[in-house]
Amino acid sequence: MKKKLDVSRFLVINEIPSEQQRRWVVGAGDGRMGQGGVAIATIGFKHAAGYEVVLHLDNGKQDSFNPHQLSPELP
């Protein structure tokens, strides 16, 4: 019987406290361009450079993005 892989030990997940959560918009070069949402966490591999930002999008979905894909939402 094959064991199920537990990847949680390889990941670093940092939840963003609600008082620090900000709105972001997905930039050009992505099929989700123009969608906005709130940054709720960052996620990365323990021994790798870089990370992804997890957005709770306005359409209710959650997805991750390279920080360079995102711009702060302007009023």
N, CA, C and O atoms as CSV, one atom per row, in Angstrom:
chain,resi,resn,atom,element,x,y,z
A,1,MET,N,N,0.836,-1.186,0.000
A,1,MET,CA,C,0.000,0.000,0.000
A,1,MET,C,C,0.881,1.249,0.000
A,1,MET,O,O,1.800,1.369,0.809
A,2,LYS,N,N,0.594,2.163,-0.902
A,2,LYS,CA,C,1.380,3.388,-1.031
A,2,LYS,C,C,0.950,4.407,0.029
A,2,LYS,O,O,-0.241,4.649,0.227
A,3,LYS,N,N,1.946,5.003,0.710
A,3,LYS,CA,C,1.651,6.026,1.710
A,3,LYS,C,C,1.326,7.351,1.040
A,3,LYS,O,O,1.885,7.677,-0.007
A,4,LYS,N,N,0.426,8.109,1.641
A,4,LYS,CA,C,0.080,9.435,1.147
A,4,LYS,C,C,1.172,10.425,1.581
A,4,LYS,O,O,1.609,10.408,2.732
A,5,LEU,N,N,1.596,11.264,0.676
A,5,LEU,CA,C,2.645,12.243,0.954
A,5,LEU,C,C,2.093,13.418,1.750
A,5,LEU,O,O,1.094,14.022,1.361
A,6,ASP,N,N,2.738,13.739,2.854
A,6,ASP,CA,C,2.364,14.896,3.673
A,6,ASP,C,C,3.310,16.037,3.336
A,6,ASP,O,O,4.434,16.071,3.838
A,7,VAL,N,N,2.879,16.972,2.495
A,7,VAL,CA,C,3.744,18.065,2.054
A,7,VAL,C,C,3.816,19.208,3.061
A,7,VAL,O,O,4.631,20.116,2.895
A,8,SER,N,N,2.993,19.187,4.089
A,8,SER,CA,C,2.962,20.300,5.039
A,8,SER,C,C,4.314,20.540,5.700
A,8,SER,O,O,4.618,21.668,6.089
A,9,ARG,N,N,5.117,19.509,5.831
A,9,ARG,CA,C,6.427,19.690,6.473
A,9,ARG,C,C,7.413,20.436,5.581
A,9,ARG,O,O,8.467,20.859,6.058
A,10,PHE,N,N,7.100,20.607,4.306
A,10,PHE,CA,C,7.966,21.316,3.368
A,10,PHE,C,C,7.551,22.779,3.172
A,10,PHE,O,O,8.273,23.553,2.543
A,11,LEU,N,N,6.395,23.150,3.708
A,11,LEU,CA,C,5.822,24.467,3.441
A,11,LEU,C,C,5.936,25.410,4.628
A,11,LEU,O,O,5.988,24.990,5.784
A,12,VAL,N,N,5.974,26.692,4.306
A,12,VAL,CA,C,5.880,27.753,5.308
A,12,VAL,C,C,4.660,28.585,4.921
A,12,VAL,O,O,4.617,29.196,3.853
A,13,ILE,N,N,3.677,28.594,5.808
A,13,ILE,CA,C,2.451,29.362,5.553
A,13,ILE,C,C,2.337,30.422,6.633
A,13,ILE,O,O,2.314,30.113,7.825
A,14,ASN,N,N,2.267,31.674,6.204
A,14,ASN,CA,C,2.130,32.797,7.128
A,14,ASN,C,C,0.802,33.484,6.878
A,14,ASN,O,O,0.615,34.146,5.857
A,15,GLU,N,N,-0.127,33.321,7.826
A,15,GLU,CA,C,-1.404,34.015,7.706
A,15,GLU,C,C,-1.187,35.494,8.000
A,15,GLU,O,O,-0.411,35.856,8.884
A,16,ILE,N,N,-1.873,36.333,7.256
A,16,ILE,CA,C,-1.793,37.779,7.464
A,16,ILE,C,C,-2.919,38.166,8.418
A,16,ILE,O,O,-4.086,37.906,8.124
A,17,PRO,N,N,-2.591,38.785,9.562
A,17,PRO,CA,C,-3.634,39.186,10.505
A,17,PRO,C,C,-4.668,40.096,9.829
A,17,PRO,O,O,-4.316,40.901,8.967
A,18,SER,N,N,-5.920,39.969,10.213
A,18,SER,CA,C,-7.002,40.701,9.542
A,18,SER,C,C,-6.777,42.206,9.531
A,18,SER,O,O,-7.160,42.874,8.570
A,19,GLU,N,N,-6.169,42.751,10.568
A,19,GLU,CA,C,-5.944,44.203,10.605
A,19,GLU,C,C,-4.834,44.647,9.651
A,19,GLU,O,O,-4.685,45.844,9.402
A,20,GLN,N,N,-4.057,43.710,9.115
A,20,GLN,CA,C,-2.986,44.026,8.172
A,20,GLN,C,C,-3.301,43.605,6.743
A,20,GLN,O,O,-2.489,43.823,5.844
A,21,GLN,N,N,-4.464,43.008,6.519
A,21,GLN,CA,C,-4.833,42.549,5.184
A,21,GLN,C,C,-5.150,43.742,4.291
A,21,GLN,O,O,-5.865,44.661,4.692
A,22,ARG,N,N,-4.613,43.717,3.082
A,22,ARG,CA,C,-4.796,44.805,2.109
A,22,ARG,C,C,-5.348,44.251,0.806
A,22,ARG,O,O,-5.230,43.060,0.517
A,23,ARG,N,N,-5.951,45.138,0.029
A,23,ARG,CA,C,-6.508,44.757,-1.270
A,23,ARG,C,C,-5.451,44.894,-2.353
A,23,ARG,O,O,-4.650,45.829,-2.344
A,24,TRP,N,N,-5.459,43.935,-3.301
A,24,TRP,CA,C,-4.526,43.898,-4.415
A,24,TRP,C,C,-5.286,43.585,-5.694
A,24,TRP,O,O,-6.375,43.013,-5.660
A,25,VAL,N,N,-4.696,43.967,-6.827
A,25,VAL,CA,C,-5.268,43.690,-8.143
A,25,VAL,C,C,-4.227,42.916,-8.949
A,25,VAL,O,O,-3.036,43.224,-8.904
A,26,VAL,N,N,-4.692,41.905,-9.687
A,26,VAL,CA,C,-3.810,41.098,-10.526
A,26,VAL,C,C,-3.459,41.895,-11.777
A,26,VAL,O,O,-4.340,42.447,-12.437
A,27,GLY,N,N,-2.167,41.954,-12.101
A,27,GLY,CA,C,-1.675,42.749,-13.220
A,27,GLY,C,C,-1.665,41.997,-14.536
A,27,GLY,O,O,-2.121,40.859,-14.643
A,28,ALA,N,N,-1.127,42.678,-15.531
A,28,ALA,CA,C,-1.055,42.144,-16.896
A,28,ALA,C,C,-0.218,40.877,-16.956
A,28,ALA,O,O,0.632,40.631,-16.101
A,29,GLY,N,N,-0.479,40.074,-17.991
A,29,GLY,CA,C,0.290,38.862,-18.211
A,29,GLY,C,C,-0.306,37.640,-17.534
A,29,GLY,O,O,0.331,36.588,-17.482
A,30,ASP,N,N,-1.504,37.766,-17.022
A,30,ASP,CA,C,-2.156,36.655,-16.340
A,30,ASP,C,C,-3.614,36.612,-16.781
A,30,ASP,O,O,-4.233,37.658,-16.978
A,31,GLY,N,N,-4.159,35.431,-16.935
A,31,GLY,CA,C,-5.552,35.282,-17.336
A,31,GLY,C,C,-6.525,35.857,-16.319
A,31,GLY,O,O,-7.695,36.079,-16.629
A,32,ARG,N,N,-6.046,36.096,-15.118
A,32,ARG,CA,C,-6.889,36.667,-14.055
A,32,ARG,C,C,-6.705,38.175,-13.929
A,32,ARG,O,O,-7.135,38.776,-12.945
A,33,MET,N,N,-6.062,38.788,-14.930
A,33,MET,CA,C,-5.789,40.227,-14.914
A,33,MET,C,C,-7.049,41.028,-14.581
A,33,MET,O,O,-8.130,40.766,-15.108
A,34,GLY,N,N,-6.883,41.996,-13.704
A,34,GLY,CA,C,-7.976,42.880,-13.326
A,34,GLY,C,C,-8.789,42.403,-12.143
A,34,GLY,O,O,-9.546,43.183,-11.565
A,35,GLN,N,N,-8.651,41.138,-11.765
A,35,GLN,CA,C,-9.380,40.648,-10.604
A,35,GLN,C,C,-8.741,41.199,-9.339
A,35,GLN,O,O,-7.522,41.348,-9.258
A,36,GLY,N,N,-9.561,41.492,-8.376
A,36,GLY,CA,C,-9.077,42.032,-7.111
A,36,GLY,C,C,-9.419,41.119,-5.959
A,36,GLY,O,O,-10.299,40.264,-6.054
A,37,GLY,N,N,-8.703,41.319,-4.865
A,37,GLY,CA,C,-8.972,40.541,-3.675
A,37,GLY,C,C,-8.112,40.985,-2.515
A,37,GLY,O,O,-7.318,41.919,-2.627
A,38,VAL,N,N,-8.283,40.300,-1.403
A,38,VAL,CA,C,-7.579,40.618,-0.163
A,38,VAL,C,C,-6.491,39.579,0.074
A,38,VAL,O,O,-6.737,38.377,-0.021
A,39,ALA,N,N,-5.281,40.054,0.386
A,39,ALA,CA,C,-4.173,39.146,0.709
A,39,ALA,C,C,-4.418,38.559,2.090
A,39,ALA,O,O,-4.536,39.295,3.070
A,40,ILE,N,N,-4.496,37.220,2.170
A,40,ILE,CA,C,-4.785,36.571,3.443
A,40,ILE,C,C,-3.613,35.751,3.978
A,40,ILE,O,O,-3.604,35.379,5.152
A,41,ALA,N,N,-2.612,35.462,3.116
A,41,ALA,CA,C,-1.475,34.651,3.570
A,41,ALA,C,C,-0.355,34.700,2.536
A,41,ALA,O,O,-0.552,35.118,1.395
A,42,THR,N,N,0.809,34.264,2.964
A,42,THR,CA,C,1.905,33.973,2.035
A,42,THR,C,C,2.253,32.505,2.227
A,42,THR,O,O,2.078,31.939,3.306
A,43,ILE,N,N,2.750,31.906,1.155
A,43,ILE,CA,C,3.095,30.484,1.206
A,43,ILE,C,C,4.382,30.267,0.409
A,43,ILE,O,O,4.582,30.874,-0.643
A,44,GLY,N,N,5.241,29.405,0.917
A,44,GLY,CA,C,6.492,29.115,0.231
A,44,GLY,C,C,7.056,27.783,0.688
A,44,GLY,O,O,6.583,27.192,1.659
A,45,PHE,N,N,8.070,27.321,-0.021
A,45,PHE,CA,C,8.776,26.111,0.389
A,45,PHE,C,C,9.874,26.504,1.368
A,45,PHE,O,O,10.513,27.542,1.200
A,46,LYS,N,N,10.095,25.688,2.384
A,46,LYS,CA,C,11.042,26.010,3.454
A,46,LYS,C,C,12.449,26.319,2.963
A,46,LYS,O,O,13.096,27.216,3.504
A,47,HIS,N,N,12.939,25.607,1.958
A,47,HIS,CA,C,14.326,25.779,1.534
A,47,HIS,C,C,14.436,26.369,0.136
A,47,HIS,O,O,15.376,26.065,-0.599
A,48,ALA,N,N,13.481,27.209,-0.229
A,48,ALA,CA,C,13.505,27.835,-1.553
A,48,ALA,C,C,13.320,29.343,-1.397
A,48,ALA,O,O,12.648,29.818,-0.482
A,49,ALA,N,N,13.929,30.067,-2.307
A,49,ALA,CA,C,13.755,31.519,-2.297
A,49,ALA,C,C,12.378,31.855,-2.865
A,49,ALA,O,O,11.845,31.124,-3.700
A,50,GLY,N,N,11.821,32.943,-2.412
A,50,GLY,CA,C,10.555,33.408,-2.951
A,50,GLY,C,C,9.345,32.850,-2.226
A,50,GLY,O,O,9.445,31.970,-1.372
A,51,TYR,N,N,8.205,33.394,-2.598
A,51,TYR,CA,C,6.947,32.999,-1.976
A,51,TYR,C,C,5.803,33.391,-2.904
A,51,TYR,O,O,6.015,34.091,-3.894
A,52,GLU,N,N,4.611,32.950,-2.590
A,52,GLU,CA,C,3.396,33.312,-3.304
A,52,GLU,C,C,2.474,34.016,-2.316
A,52,GLU,O,O,2.498,33.725,-1.120
A,53,VAL,N,N,1.667,34.937,-2.815
A,53,VAL,CA,C,0.668,35.628,-2.003
A,53,VAL,C,C,-0.679,34.970,-2.271
A,53,VAL,O,O,-1.080,34.816,-3.424
A,54,VAL,N,N,-1.373,34.584,-1.213
A,54,VAL,CA,C,-2.696,33.981,-1.352
A,54,VAL,C,C,-3.734,35.095,-1.247
A,54,VAL,O,O,-3.816,35.800,-0.241
A,55,LEU,N,N,-4.524,35.235,-2.309
A,55,LEU,CA,C,-5.601,36.225,-2.316
A,55,LEU,C,C,-6.941,35.545,-2.172
A,55,LEU,O,O,-7.189,34.497,-2.767
A,56,HIS,N,N,-7.802,36.150,-1.378
A,56,HIS,CA,C,-9.218,35.775,-1.374
A,56,HIS,C,C,-9.866,36.741,-2.369
A,56,HIS,O,O,-10.089,37.913,-2.067
A,57,LEU,N,N,-10.160,36.221,-3.554
A,57,LEU,CA,C,-10.655,37.054,-4.646
A,57,LEU,C,C,-12.111,37.467,-4.421
A,57,LEU,O,O,-12.846,36.828,-3.669
A,58,ASP,N,N,-12.505,38.542,-5.086
A,58,ASP,CA,C,-13.865,39.052,-4.960
A,58,ASP,C,C,-14.918,38.039,-5.405
A,58,ASP,O,O,-16.066,38.104,-4.963
A,59,ASN,N,N,-14.536,37.105,-6.277
A,59,ASN,CA,C,-15.491,36.090,-6.753
A,59,ASN,C,C,-15.622,34.927,-5.764
A,59,ASN,O,O,-16.332,33.958,-6.037
A,60,GLY,N,N,-14.938,35.020,-4.615
A,60,GLY,CA,C,-15.046,34.006,-3.574
A,60,GLY,C,C,-13.972,32.938,-3.622
A,60,GLY,O,O,-13.821,32.172,-2.669
A,61,LYS,N,N,-13.225,32.871,-4.708
A,61,LYS,CA,C,-12.167,31.861,-4.832
A,61,LYS,C,C,-10.900,32.337,-4.136
A,61,LYS,O,O,-10.711,33.530,-3.900
A,62,GLN,N,N,-10.038,31.382,-3.815
A,62,GLN,CA,C,-8.709,31.691,-3.294
A,62,GLN,C,C,-7.692,31.168,-4.289
A,62,GLN,O,O,-7.831,30.067,-4.821
A,63,ASP,N,N,-6.653,31.985,-4.535
A,63,ASP,CA,C,-5.606,31.581,-5.472
A,63,ASP,C,C,-4.308,32.226,-5.031
A,63,ASP,O,O,-4.309,33.179,-4.252
A,64,SER,N,N,-3.186,31.696,-5.538
A,64,SER,CA,C,-1.883,32.245,-5.166
A,64,SER,C,C,-1.249,32.938,-6.363
A,64,SER,O,O,-1.480,32.566,-7.514
A,65,PHE,N,N,-0.443,33.956,-6.067
A,65,PHE,CA,C,0.161,34.799,-7.089
A,65,PHE,C,C,1.588,35.144,-6.689
A,65,PHE,O,O,1.907,35.269,-5.506
A,66,ASN,N,N,2.440,35.296,-7.698
A,66,ASN,CA,C,3.766,35.847,-7.490
A,66,ASN,C,C,3.569,37.305,-7.088
A,66,ASN,O,O,2.733,37.984,-7.685
A,67,PRO,N,N,4.307,37.812,-6.098
A,67,PRO,CA,C,4.119,39.200,-5.674
A,67,PRO,C,C,4.282,40.217,-6.812
A,67,PRO,O,O,3.679,41.289,-6.768
A,68,HIS,N,N,5.094,39.891,-7.834
A,68,HIS,CA,C,5.310,40.807,-8.941
A,68,HIS,C,C,4.095,40.927,-9.844
A,68,HIS,O,O,4.021,41.845,-10.662
A,69,GLN,N,N,3.141,40.014,-9.707
A,69,GLN,CA,C,1.907,40.056,-10.500
A,69,GLN,C,C,0.886,41.005,-9.911
A,69,GLN,O,O,-0.108,41.321,-10.563
A,70,LEU,N,N,1.111,41.470,-8.682
A,70,LEU,CA,C,0.083,42.213,-7.940
A,70,LEU,C,C,0.440,43.685,-7.791
A,70,LEU,O,O,1.606,44.061,-7.672
A,71,SER,N,N,-0.604,44.501,-7.802
A,71,SER,CA,C,-0.465,45.937,-7.544
A,71,SER,C,C,-1.480,46.313,-6.482
A,71,SER,O,O,-2.572,45.745,-6.442
A,72,PRO,N,N,-1.136,47.271,-5.612
A,72,PRO,CA,C,-2.123,47.703,-4.627
A,72,PRO,C,C,-3.340,48.304,-5.319
A,72,PRO,O,O,-3.214,49.015,-6.315
A,73,GLU,N,N,-4.501,48.014,-4.786
A,73,GLU,CA,C,-5.717,48.582,-5.373
A,73,GLU,C,C,-5.804,50.049,-4.965
A,73,GLU,O,O,-5.697,50.385,-3.786
A,74,LEU,N,N,-6.000,50.909,-5.950
A,74,LEU,CA,C,-6.110,52.341,-5.674
A,74,LEU,C,C,-7.564,52.709,-5.450
A,74,LEU,O,O,-8.459,52.119,-6.055
A,75,PRO,N,N,-7.805,53.690,-4.575
A,75,PRO,CA,C,-9.207,54.095,-4.297
A,75,PRO,C,C,-9.902,54.689,-5.498
A,75,PRO,O,O,-11.070,55.069,-5.410
